[in-house]
Amino acid sequence: MKMRLASLGAQLTTWLNNAYAAPYVINSIPNQPLMSALSVDLKSILRMNYNVVNEQLKGSCKTDNVSEILVLLTNVVLQCLRTTQENHKGAFNLDLNSLVCSANDFLSIANCIEDFFEDMVASNDLLSPLVEAMSSIFTDDAISAARSTHLYIFECITEGEDESQPSHNTT
């Protein structure tokens, strides 16, 4: 089982790093929040790993250990996601649009984590703190990105004030 967990963790880390390293393109759709492909990519990776976790459980021989195996597999998935998020979260905060996009992406991923693991959490009390902690990390990062937008807003206001100020000649 330790080999499977290590293999799952290594593969998942590779996929997550690839998703975060992909070109950051902001999708601007009228009447929709700014989003990037990152949230879609991470949701796909989560969905795929959710299926792997379920398959691992079906393949386990002893039903006595299902709860323990579920916690271990879910922990690997969430720990890889946490580490990758912590390593890359600031890379997207380049300007006002990217901060807004990051906030939307991270909030979407937090909701996705809660949705994907909802059934597992309902059947296993040990998973609840893991899922809540992971969702909280993305929610906190979304809030942080949203709070950082003021820097760019005030910068634009300040630039506008500088241009509109009359020059004071004392000659």
Backbone as ProteinMPNN parsed JSONL, in Angstrom:
{"seq_chain_A": "MKMRLASLGAQLTTWLNNAYAAPYVINSIPNQPLMSALSVDLKSILRMNYNVVNEQLKGSCKTDNVSEILVLLTNVVLQCLRTTQENHKGAFNLDLNSLVCSANDFLSIANCIEDFFEDMVASNDLLSPLVEAMSSIFTDDAISAARSTHLYIFECITEGEDESQPSHNTT", "coords_chain_A": {"N_chain_A": [[0.822, -1.191, 0.0], [1.996, 1.234, 0.737], [3.691, 1.686, -1.397], [1.862, 2.118, -3.464], [0.664, 4.482, -2.554], [2.864, 6.225, -2.592], [3.436, 6.188, -5.316], [1.046, 7.233, -6.353], [1.148, 9.777, -5.183], [3.485, 10.856, -6.379], [2.811, 10.87, -9.124], [0.547, 12.483, -9.082], [1.626, 14.898, -8.127], [3.246, 15.593, -10.29], [1.285, 16.02, -12.292], [-0.137, 18.167, -11.129], [1.869, 20.139, -10.915], [2.34, 20.523, -13.638], [-0.137, 21.596, -14.4], [-0.156, 24.018, -12.981], [2.052, 25.19, -14.147], [1.326, 25.677, -16.726], [0.602, 27.98, -19.426], [-0.722, 31.017, -18.246], [-3.712, 32.008, -18.915], [-6.209, 34.33, -19.018], [-9.609, 33.913, -19.073], [-11.951, 35.813, -20.467], [-15.174, 36.229, -20.402], [-18.174, 37.689, -21.391], [-20.342, 38.883, -18.827], [-19.566, 36.922, -17.038], [-17.532, 35.67, -14.369], [-14.017, 36.507, -14.21], [-11.879, 33.946, -15.127], [-9.45, 31.287, -15.216], [-7.772, 28.643, -17.024], [-6.696, 27.133, -15.06], [-8.385, 26.502, -12.842], [-10.197, 24.748, -14.041], [-8.454, 22.747, -14.915], [-7.423, 21.822, -12.431], [-9.762, 20.901, -11.252], [-10.342, 18.778, -12.988], [-8.155, 17.115, -12.485], [-8.613, 16.574, -9.768], [-11.074, 15.237, -9.99], [-10.301, 12.979, -11.456], [-8.511, 11.806, -9.643], [-10.19, 11.372, -7.52], [-11.713, 9.351, -8.602], [-9.694, 7.419, -8.781], [-9.155, 7.009, -6.058], [-11.598, 5.86, -5.279], [-11.535, 3.517, -6.869], [-9.282, 2.277, -5.781], [-10.281, 1.683, -3.285], [-12.308, -0.149, -3.905], [-10.761, -2.221, -4.801], [-9.464, -3.052, -2.539], [-8.771, -5.648, -0.277], [-9.592, -6.208, 2.382], [-12.398, -5.287, 4.101], [-12.378, -4.167, 6.573], [-10.324, -2.336, 6.685], [-11.019, -0.289, 5.006], [-11.88, 2.29, 5.765], [-9.542, 3.356, 6.901], [-7.804, 3.209, 4.701], [-9.11, 4.908, 2.936], [-8.798, 7.384, 4.237], [-5.994, 7.601, 4.119], [-5.483, 7.655, 1.295], [-6.992, 9.889, 0.481], [-5.714, 11.818, 1.978], [-3.186, 11.845, 0.753], [-3.825, 12.868, -1.787], [-4.898, 15.416, -1.111], [-2.735, 16.527, 0.295], [-0.743, 16.699, -1.673], [-1.987, 18.535, -3.369], [-2.158, 20.735, -1.633], [0.593, 21.341, -1.142], [1.48, 21.977, -3.727], [-0.163, 24.175, -4.318], [0.69, 25.982, -2.338], [3.287, 26.423, -3.206], [2.942, 27.723, -5.645], [0.953, 29.718, -5.618], [1.284, 32.572, -5.553], [2.263, 33.186, -8.015], [0.528, 34.029, -9.952], [-0.359, 36.538, -9.462], [-0.141, 39.123, -10.99], [-1.243, 41.463, -12.003], [-4.155, 43.622, -11.874], [-6.318, 42.232, -13.19], [-5.356, 39.571, -13.162], [-5.228, 39.092, -10.421], [-7.956, 39.24, -9.695], [-8.871, 37.13, -11.238], [-7.392, 35.017, -10.083], [-8.51, 35.02, -7.506], [-11.15, 34.246, -8.126], [-10.64, 31.735, -9.337], [-9.422, 30.303, -7.185], [-11.461, 30.293, -5.268], [-13.406, 28.848, -6.633], [-12.09, 26.384, -6.82], [-11.914, 25.71, -4.109], [-14.63, 25.312, -3.505], [-15.077, 23.175, -5.205], [-13.469, 21.171, -4.06], [-14.83, 20.702, -1.658], [-17.255, 19.738, -2.729], [-16.452, 17.418, -4.205], [-15.45, 15.684, -2.236], [-17.523, 15.375, -0.528], [-19.299, 13.13, -0.234], [-17.524, 11.206, 0.732], [-16.688, 12.37, 3.133], [-19.058, 12.399, 4.526], [-19.354, 9.738, 5.138], [-17.168, 9.191, 6.683], [-15.738, 10.323, 9.477], [-13.109, 11.062, 9.981], [-12.127, 12.259, 7.707], [-13.223, 14.765, 7.441], [-11.807, 16.969, 8.777], [-9.513, 17.081, 7.13], [-10.485, 17.718, 4.546], [-11.827, 20.117, 5.085], [-9.658, 21.712, 5.906], [-8.15, 21.833, 3.554], [-9.918, 23.038, 1.763], [-10.176, 25.439, 3.085], [-7.621, 26.553, 2.77], [-7.578, 27.244, 0.028], [-9.749, 28.999, 0.01], [-8.81, 31.009, 1.734], [-6.63, 31.866, 0.194], [-8.008, 32.89, -1.983], [-9.333, 35.032, -0.785], [-7.133, 36.536, 0.005], [-6.02, 37.208, -2.517], [-8.141, 38.738, -3.542], [-8.188, 40.831, -1.7], [-5.784, 42.022, -2.301], [-6.224, 43.418, -4.616], [-6.746, 46.093, -4.228], [-4.358, 47.477, -4.277], [-3.741, 47.855, -6.973], [-5.971, 49.244, -7.816], [-5.89, 51.641, -6.334], [-3.472, 52.538, -7.277], [-4.084, 53.172, -9.932], [-5.894, 55.252, -9.469], [-4.255, 57.116, -8.201], [-2.401, 57.63, -10.249], [-4.13, 58.861, -12.059], [-4.816, 61.152, -10.605], [-2.362, 62.472, -10.492], [-2.021, 63.22, -13.145], [-4.125, 64.963, -13.516], [-3.649, 67.117, -11.891], [-3.081, 70.576, -11.643], [-0.272, 72.395, -12.815], [1.934, 74.16, -10.734], [3.314, 77.072, -11.118], [5.764, 79.144, -9.863], [6.938, 81.375, -10.811]], "CA_chain_A": [[0.0, 0.0, 0.0], [2.878, 2.395, 0.778], [4.184, 1.896, -2.768], [0.758, 2.726, -4.22], [0.519, 5.862, -2.096], [4.008, 6.991, -3.102], [3.244, 6.31, -6.767], [-0.06, 8.176, -6.543], [1.637, 11.103, -4.824], [4.44, 11.323, -7.391], [2.076, 11.149, -10.36], [-0.325, 13.634, -8.828], [2.482, 16.085, -8.049], [3.631, 15.918, -11.669], [0.118, 16.607, -12.975], [-0.432, 19.468, -10.54], [2.911, 21.079, -11.347], [2.077, 20.838, -15.049], [-1.307, 22.483, -14.463], [0.253, 25.341, -12.512], [3.081, 25.736, -15.038], [0.731, 25.978, -18.036], [0.426, 29.432, -19.638], [-1.841, 31.581, -17.49], [-4.551, 32.786, -19.823], [-7.459, 34.728, -18.375], [-10.773, 33.799, -19.953], [-12.87, 36.911, -20.227], [-16.455, 35.971, -21.053], [-19.127, 38.694, -20.908], [-21.261, 38.527, -17.741], [-19.022, 35.794, -16.29], [-16.325, 36.086, -13.63], [-12.734, 36.185, -14.834], [-11.367, 32.635, -14.709], [-8.4, 30.746, -16.08], [-7.855, 27.195, -17.211], [-6.175, 26.469, -13.871], [-9.455, 25.9, -12.034], [-10.725, 23.612, -14.807], [-7.432, 21.7, -14.865], [-7.369, 21.24, -11.092], [-10.996, 20.125, -11.062], [-10.185, 17.523, -13.735], [-7.199, 16.288, -11.743], [-9.316, 16.101, -8.578], [-12.074, 14.255, -10.408], [-9.594, 11.77, -11.83], [-7.974, 11.191, -8.438], [-11.348, 10.891, -6.77], [-12.017, 8.041, -9.186], [-8.609, 6.509, -8.377], [-9.398, 6.661, -4.66], [-12.715, 4.914, -5.246], [-11.072, 2.249, -7.428], [-8.39, 1.669, -4.788], [-11.123, 1.129, -2.225], [-12.981, -1.342, -4.425], [-9.768, -3.273, -4.952], [-8.886, -3.48, -1.267], [-9.27, -6.97, 0.108], [-10.224, -6.228, 3.693], [-13.328, -4.183, 4.306], [-12.068, -3.556, 7.869], [-9.349, -1.276, 6.486], [-11.494, 0.666, 4.005], [-11.887, 3.628, 6.35], [-8.146, 3.777, 7.032], [-7.271, 3.391, 3.35], [-9.759, 6.112, 2.421], [-8.13, 8.534, 4.846], [-4.638, 7.677, 3.571], [-5.524, 8.075, -0.109], [-7.478, 11.269, 0.423], [-4.654, 12.647, 2.535], [-2.156, 11.996, -0.275], [-4.36, 13.771, -2.81], [-5.013, 16.77, -0.573], [-1.406, 17.029, 0.65], [-0.093, 17.096, -2.928], [-2.647, 19.76, -3.807], [-1.747, 21.795, -0.707], [1.991, 21.694, -1.393], [1.576, 22.632, -5.029], [-0.803, 25.485, -4.181], [1.567, 26.854, -1.553], [4.466, 26.743, -4.009], [2.642, 28.458, -6.873], [-0.194, 30.628, -5.531], [1.61, 33.968, -5.827], [2.786, 33.342, -9.381], [-0.502, 34.55, -10.848], [-0.75, 37.87, -9.016], [0.68, 40.002, -11.812], [-1.935, 42.724, -12.22], [-5.521, 43.61, -11.345], [-7.108, 41.144, -13.775], [-4.886, 38.262, -12.707], [-5.639, 38.938, -9.024], [-9.386, 38.919, -9.703], [-8.958, 35.781, -11.787], [-6.893, 34.095, -9.049], [-9.527, 34.938, -6.453], [-12.254, 33.429, -8.651], [-10.147, 30.37, -9.51], [-9.196, 29.656, -5.897], [-12.762, 30.06, -4.643], [-14.017, 27.754, -7.387], [-11.41, 25.142, -6.435], [-12.334, 25.413, -2.731], [-15.977, 24.73, -3.601], [-14.921, 21.888, -5.871], [-12.929, 20.225, -3.079], [-15.94, 20.34, -0.771], [-18.223, 18.929, -3.479], [-15.905, 16.113, -4.563], [-15.216, 14.816, -1.09], [-18.696, 15.437, 0.329], [-19.777, 11.777, 0.057], [-16.539, 10.522, 1.564], [-16.71, 12.984, 4.457], [-20.298, 11.974, 5.174], [-19.218, 8.356, 5.612], [-15.942, 9.015, 7.457], [-15.482, 11.522, 10.282], [-11.686, 11.417, 9.952], [-11.834, 13.043, 6.508], [-13.761, 16.115, 7.529], [-10.783, 17.996, 9.013], [-8.62, 17.164, 5.965], [-11.178, 18.422, 3.465], [-12.052, 21.495, 5.541], [-8.374, 22.426, 5.896], [-7.756, 22.068, 2.164], [-10.844, 24.038, 1.234], [-9.844, 26.69, 3.759], [-6.405, 27.109, 2.157], [-7.959, 27.9, -1.224], [-10.604, 30.139, 0.343], [-7.919, 32.053, 2.253], [-5.861, 32.41, -0.935], [-8.948, 33.699, -2.769], [-9.529, 36.277, -0.038], [-5.87, 37.282, -0.085], [-5.926, 37.778, -3.866], [-9.158, 39.791, -3.655], [-7.742, 41.975, -0.892], [-4.623, 42.648, -2.944], [-6.629, 44.213, -5.78], [-6.754, 47.521, -3.892], [-3.077, 48.072, -4.658], [-3.823, 48.272, -8.375], [-7.042, 50.237, -7.947], [-5.374, 52.924, -5.837], [-2.401, 52.963, -8.184], [-4.748, 53.829, -11.066], [-6.457, 56.515, -8.998], [-3.122, 58.01, -7.965], [-1.896, 58.048, -11.56], [-5.106, 59.8, -12.603], [-4.697, 62.408, -9.871], [-1.12, 63.126, -10.913], [-2.215, 63.794, -14.485], [-5.131, 66.034, -13.5], [-3.198, 68.21, -11.04], [-2.503, 71.691, -12.39], [1.104, 72.711, -12.427], [2.041, 75.406, -9.963], [4.521, 77.821, -11.434], [5.957, 80.217, -8.913], [7.715, 82.447, -11.438]], "C_chain_A": [[0.867, 1.256, 0.0], [3.421, 2.715, -0.611], [3.103, 2.568, -3.615], [0.58, 4.195, -3.848], [1.642, 6.741, -2.633], [3.868, 7.215, -4.602], [2.14, 7.311, -7.089], [0.405, 9.597, -6.263], [2.579, 11.677, -5.868], [3.727, 11.702, -8.685], [1.214, 12.391, -10.2], [0.476, 14.934, -8.77], [2.911, 16.527, -9.44], [2.472, 16.591, -12.401], [-0.188, 18.001, -12.442], [0.601, 20.512, -10.95], [2.727, 21.472, -12.805], [0.898, 21.796, -15.19], [-0.929, 23.898, -14.039], [1.265, 26.001, -13.445], [2.533, 26.099, -16.422], [0.589, 27.494, -18.186], [-0.852, 29.918, -18.953], [-2.623, 32.519, -18.389], [-5.879, 33.058, -19.124], [-8.578, 34.668, -19.403], [-11.782, 34.872, -19.578], [-14.126, 36.685, -21.063], [-17.453, 36.987, -20.508], [-20.099, 38.112, -19.867], [-20.838, 37.284, -16.959], [-17.808, 36.282, -15.505], [-15.062, 35.726, -14.408], [-12.236, 34.873, -14.256], [-10.246, 32.242, -15.654], [-8.618, 29.248, -16.241], [-7.388, 26.452, -15.963], [-7.283, 25.792, -13.074], [-10.045, 24.681, -12.738], [-9.742, 22.446, -14.749], [-7.393, 21.027, -13.501], [-8.62, 20.432, -10.788], [-10.907, 18.784, -11.787], [-9.243, 16.573, -13.009], [-7.856, 15.74, -10.481], [-10.319, 15.01, -8.92], [-11.399, 12.92, -10.728], [-9.068, 11.053, -10.578], [-9.063, 10.718, -7.495], [-11.729, 9.503, -7.283], [-10.956, 7.005, -8.818], [-8.819, 6.059, -6.935], [-10.518, 5.636, -4.56], [-12.323, 3.545, -5.792], [-10.149, 1.522, -6.449], [-9.213, 1.017, -3.679], [-11.834, -0.136, -2.68], [-12.024, -2.517, -4.514], [-9.169, -3.743, -3.65], [-9.57, -4.755, -0.797], [-10.074, -6.953, 1.4], [-11.139, -5.023, 3.856], [-13.095, -3.497, 5.641], [-11.186, -2.316, 7.688], [-9.822, -0.184, 5.527], [-11.447, 2.092, 4.539], [-10.467, 4.175, 6.455], [-7.523, 4.065, 5.665], [-7.842, 4.662, 2.73], [-9.076, 7.362, 2.957], [-6.735, 8.698, 4.256], [-4.629, 8.197, 2.134], [-5.968, 9.525, -0.252], [-6.414, 12.222, 0.947], [-3.544, 12.877, 1.508], [-2.607, 13.004, -1.328], [-4.365, 15.209, -2.299], [-3.651, 17.357, -0.202], [-0.639, 17.465, -0.603], [-0.676, 18.407, -3.442], [-2.225, 20.944, -2.933], [-0.326, 22.267, -1.017], [2.144, 22.452, -2.7], [0.968, 24.027, -4.976], [0.105, 26.452, -3.422], [2.794, 27.285, -2.349], [4.181, 27.698, -5.164], [1.626, 29.587, -6.734], [0.119, 32.076, -5.884], [2.049, 34.235, -7.251], [1.787, 34.019, -10.319], [-0.903, 35.98, -10.516], [0.099, 38.936, -9.699], [0.082, 41.392, -11.999], [-3.36, 42.588, -11.689], [-6.335, 42.441, -11.886], [-6.659, 39.774, -13.282], [-5.216, 38.03, -11.235], [-7.119, 38.561, -8.928], [-9.583, 37.489, -10.202], [-8.499, 34.746, -10.76], [-7.924, 33.921, -7.938], [-10.688, 34.054, -6.902], [-11.846, 31.975, -8.806], [-10.052, 29.645, -8.171], [-10.512, 29.379, -5.171], [-13.497, 28.908, -5.326], [-13.403, 26.408, -7.0], [-11.799, 24.74, -5.011], [-13.714, 24.758, -2.725], [-15.931, 23.338, -4.224], [-14.426, 20.82, -4.892], [-14.044, 19.761, -2.143], [-16.936, 19.43, -1.474], [-17.708, 17.519, -3.759], [-15.824, 15.162, -3.386], [-16.398, 14.769, -0.134], [-19.185, 14.042, 0.729], [-18.819, 11.041, 0.98], [-16.56, 11.054, 2.991], [-17.945, 12.521, 5.228], [-20.172, 10.57, 5.761], [-17.981, 8.135, 6.478], [-15.593, 10.314, 8.175], [-14.03, 11.975, 10.234], [-11.333, 12.309, 8.766], [-12.258, 14.497, 6.608], [-12.692, 17.171, 7.797], [-9.824, 18.161, 7.83], [-9.242, 18.013, 4.858], [-11.425, 19.879, 3.847], [-10.766, 22.313, 5.49], [-7.964, 22.767, 4.461], [-8.643, 23.132, 1.528], [-10.525, 25.411, 1.816], [-8.603, 27.348, 3.158], [-6.765, 27.859, 0.88], [-8.865, 29.104, -0.967], [-9.756, 31.302, 0.862], [-7.095, 32.691, 1.137], [-6.741, 33.274, -1.838], [-9.166, 35.053, -2.093], [-8.282, 37.146, -0.13], [-5.714, 37.947, -1.451], [-6.925, 38.924, -4.023], [-8.746, 41.036, -2.868], [-6.58, 42.72, -1.549], [-5.001, 43.525, -4.133], [-6.58, 45.7, -5.484], [-5.455, 48.208, -4.287], [-3.124, 48.619, -6.082], [-4.898, 49.333, -8.587], [-6.54, 51.603, -7.492], [-4.237, 53.436, -6.698], [-2.993, 53.698, -9.385], [-5.319, 55.182, -10.657], [-5.345, 57.539, -8.803], [-2.544, 58.509, -9.275], [-2.825, 59.071, -12.195], [-5.047, 61.145, -11.918], [-3.459, 63.176, -10.297], [-1.296, 63.831, -12.244], [-3.172, 64.973, -14.461], [-4.72, 67.222, -12.637], [-2.623, 69.334, -11.904], [-1.083, 71.945, -11.914], [1.115, 74.068, -11.737], [3.357, 76.051, -10.278], [4.63, 78.993, -10.478], [6.767, 81.36, -9.503], [6.9, 83.633, -11.757]], "O_chain_A": [[0.526, 2.24, -0.656], [3.591, 3.883, -0.96], [3.393, 3.479, -4.39], [0.372, 5.045, -4.715], [1.402, 7.864, -3.076], [4.148, 8.305, -5.1], [2.285, 8.136, -7.991], [0.093, 10.517, -7.02], [2.484, 12.857, -6.208], [4.015, 12.745, -9.271], [1.164, 13.244, -11.087], [0.045, 15.955, -9.308], [2.932, 17.724, -9.73], [2.661, 17.617, -13.055], [-0.466, 18.916, -13.218], [0.247, 21.64, -11.293], [2.937, 22.63, -13.167], [0.937, 22.709, -16.015], [-1.34, 24.868, -14.676], [1.329, 27.228, -13.526], [3.217, 26.762, -17.201], [0.469, 28.21, -17.191], [-1.913, 29.305, -19.07], [-2.244, 33.672, -18.594], [-6.576, 32.138, -18.697], [-8.504, 35.29, -20.463], [-12.384, 34.835, -18.504], [-14.137, 36.919, -22.271], [-17.573, 37.139, -19.292], [-20.602, 36.998, -20.018], [-21.664, 36.661, -16.292], [-17.127, 37.213, -15.936], [-15.045, 34.759, -15.169], [-12.178, 34.707, -13.037], [-10.11, 32.792, -16.748], [-9.538, 28.672, -15.66], [-7.659, 25.26, -15.822], [-7.141, 24.637, -12.673], [-10.36, 23.685, -12.087], [-10.143, 21.298, -14.559], [-7.336, 19.8, -13.416], [-8.545, 19.391, -10.136], [-11.35, 17.764, -11.257], [-9.5, 15.372, -12.928], [-7.678, 14.566, -10.153], [-10.407, 13.992, -8.234], [-11.874, 11.861, -10.316], [-9.171, 9.831, -10.473], [-8.867, 9.759, -6.75], [-12.028, 8.599, -6.502], [-11.281, 5.844, -8.572], [-8.68, 4.877, -6.621], [-10.396, 4.651, -3.833], [-12.73, 2.521, -5.243], [-10.225, 0.302, -6.304], [-8.878, -0.065, -3.198], [-11.946, -1.093, -1.915], [-12.42, -3.667, -4.328], [-8.435, -4.731, -3.635], [-10.786, -4.91, -0.91], [-11.114, -7.605, 1.501], [-10.698, -3.878, 3.758], [-13.553, -2.372, 5.843], [-11.292, -1.359, 8.454], [-9.078, 0.761, 5.267], [-11.016, 3.003, 3.832], [-10.224, 5.338, 6.13], [-6.8, 5.048, 5.499], [-7.12, 5.408, 2.069], [-8.808, 8.296, 2.201], [-6.331, 9.813, 3.927], [-3.845, 9.085, 1.801], [-5.382, 10.291, -1.018], [-6.238, 13.315, 0.409], [-3.019, 13.985, 1.405], [-1.844, 13.891, -1.71], [-3.887, 16.115, -2.981], [-3.432, 18.558, -0.367], [0.04, 18.492, -0.587], [0.058, 19.285, -3.897], [-1.964, 22.032, -3.445], [-0.081, 23.468, -1.139], [2.858, 23.453, -2.767], [1.534, 24.966, -5.536], [0.266, 27.605, -3.822], [3.282, 28.402, -2.177], [5.081, 28.407, -5.615], [1.458, 30.358, -7.68], [-0.728, 32.749, -6.473], [2.193, 35.39, -7.651], [2.174, 34.528, -11.371], [-1.714, 36.571, -11.23], [0.947, 39.569, -9.07], [0.808, 42.376, -12.136], [-3.722, 41.558, -11.122], [-6.978, 41.73, -11.114], [-7.492, 38.909, -13.013], [-5.459, 36.892, -10.834], [-7.487, 37.667, -8.166], [-10.377, 36.734, -9.641], [-9.147, 33.713, -10.587], [-8.178, 32.805, -7.486], [-11.156, 33.207, -6.141], [-12.608, 31.074, -8.452], [-10.534, 28.522, -8.028], [-10.658, 28.339, -4.528], [-14.135, 28.091, -4.661], [-14.114, 25.411, -6.867], [-11.994, 23.556, -4.737], [-13.938, 23.771, -2.025], [-16.663, 22.438, -3.812], [-14.918, 19.692, -4.903], [-14.18, 18.568, -1.872], [-17.411, 18.458, -0.887], [-18.433, 16.54, -3.574], [-16.097, 13.969, -3.523], [-16.298, 14.192, 0.949], [-19.457, 13.798, 1.905], [-19.243, 10.338, 1.897], [-16.462, 10.285, 3.947], [-17.881, 12.28, 6.433], [-20.811, 10.253, 6.764], [-17.756, 7.025, 6.96], [-15.197, 11.292, 7.541], [-13.749, 13.158, 10.428], [-10.343, 13.039, 8.816], [-11.703, 15.359, 5.927], [-12.667, 18.188, 7.103], [-9.371, 19.273, 7.559], [-8.601, 18.909, 4.309], [-11.25, 20.775, 3.021], [-10.781, 23.473, 5.079], [-7.486, 23.869, 4.195], [-8.153, 24.023, 0.832], [-10.597, 26.422, 1.118], [-8.544, 28.573, 3.051], [-6.31, 28.984, 0.671], [-8.757, 30.118, -1.657], [-9.967, 32.449, 0.469], [-6.886, 33.904, 1.128], [-6.277, 34.271, -2.393], [-9.18, 36.09, -2.756], [-8.376, 38.359, -0.323], [-5.324, 39.112, -1.537], [-6.585, 39.969, -4.579], [-8.938, 42.161, -3.329], [-6.428, 43.926, -1.358], [-4.173, 44.301, -4.609], [-6.39, 46.499, -6.401], [-5.454, 49.399, -4.6], [-2.615, 49.704, -6.36], [-4.753, 50.213, -9.435], [-6.741, 52.604, -8.18], [-4.059, 54.647, -6.833], [-2.467, 54.727, -9.807], [-5.236, 56.148, -11.415], [-5.485, 58.696, -9.198], [-2.229, 59.693, -9.4], [-2.365, 60.039, -12.801], [-5.207, 62.178, -12.568], [-3.502, 64.397, -10.446], [-0.77, 64.926, -12.443], [-3.057, 65.884, -15.281], [-5.399, 68.248, -12.66], [-1.793, 69.093, -12.781], [-0.753, 71.731, -10.747], [0.395, 74.99, -12.12], [4.401, 75.637, -9.774], [3.675, 79.752, -10.311], [7.237, 82.227, -8.767], [7.42, 84.615, -12.287]]}, "name": "protein", "num_of_chains": 1, "seq": "MKMRLASLGAQLTTWLNNAYAAPYVINSIPNQPLMSALSVDLKSILRMNYNVVNEQLKGSCKTDNVSEILVLLTNVVLQCLRTTQENHKGAFNLDLNSLVCSANDFLSIANCIEDFFEDMVASNDLLSPLVEAMSSIFTDDAISAARSTHLYIFECITEGEDESQPSHNTT"}
